[in-house]
Amino acid sequence: MREVITVSPTKDNLLKYKKKLQLVERAYDLLREKYEALLMKLHIITAEVSGLRTKMEKSLSEAYIEYIKAESELGREMINVFSETIPKDVEIKSVPAQYMGVDYKDLEIEKLPEPSYGFFGISSLLWITAERFRESFHLIIQLAELENLALSIMSNLQSIQLNLNALDKVYRIRFRNIIKFIEDVIESSELENIYTIKKLKNKIDERKMRKRGELN
């Protein structure tokens, strides 16, 4: 259904809506640039996440292989005894961060228990196992941070897309229609004025011709 335009078709309104359209066009272009930049960043993060996940899975696999070797050498009961001596406190700090206006959490490991060198005296396999799991934990945290940023960017992209659609369909199209309406009315009015002036001029010329004829 065509929109009913109730704006007065004056030159002042024409200038006003042209300025409004310029502002909307500028806002649309800026949002579009941000959308494309975030989309590019998302592609980069997706590739990084894929590579990091592969690295993490490999690290965990190696850690479990070392664990199986240690269990085979020492026995499960002995490993359980040793595991009780390791501090269980793990502290991860979540720091608010931003990327191009996108909020996400920067994760930092503040406290992660280290395997005692006493393990190495008992079994090098046990110490290597603990180290492998520590390395895997660091990769898991990195992966969690990247995935959190990716999700935040995707959410932001959806929001930007809605704003772009609103600017395009609600404002750009509407303002263009209003501008065209005003220009058409003004053009029609000017043509009508020109026609009226010509008609009036012709009548004046006809009167002058009659007067000249009467004088002759």
Steps between C-alpha positions, in 0.01 A plus 500: 500500500639838400580736786280808535731801517370782717808722484442847359670518156707812571860579409589524870371147557688384190828629645417358842432149372804505272715573808323222690566259215870595497525423873322167455723410204809581708374293794418214263848509343673503841289209623565311179876552540482376859294198391754404234796551738337284769408236244862486384616472863249219557646305205849545647386388847318200353824387336691561824241306702523209258879491525499545877239227549713259295803595708304458826363159399851388407636627832226321697559182302872514580423571866271196521763283329756610761244436773438146375876439494536634856205292620651192339833567675373607845146364523175695544507493881846656515399772252190575708721539806732741315207698357377574853824690566442744213325828598154520345468880496463643151429871455391654172445873472232626263587850380243705302645593159384651172572456131345765271227559757435128552512397867662171592696340784879486501591189701821494702632206702609647833565176685565151363672236716835381370613139530757449773850412386467218751286333234800488273694308766219245522413480131592722207180379329290637787669840479465509120130407533439788739683742270301384196171558682617848607580583138158369396332715766666815363378410150147439631495848657628659178235313303225608742605864465501485120164323484354758739624780273362320193155466661503867604594606146223283349245655737627848410482421129134403537430828679684701233308320224169597664615863522613495137162365391323768705716779356447370147131410500362741759712811452691497170203389289258725691717810473565435131126469438435824688773682306365370168146602599610854591714533185213378280254744661745791475582413137132472416429831672787672317382366164151619579634844592700515177189403303293764683763769440520412129122504473483836674778637277314383190185680615696818563658474157157445342363813671796702380441376144132596519581848625749549222237385249244741640748789481574420137 
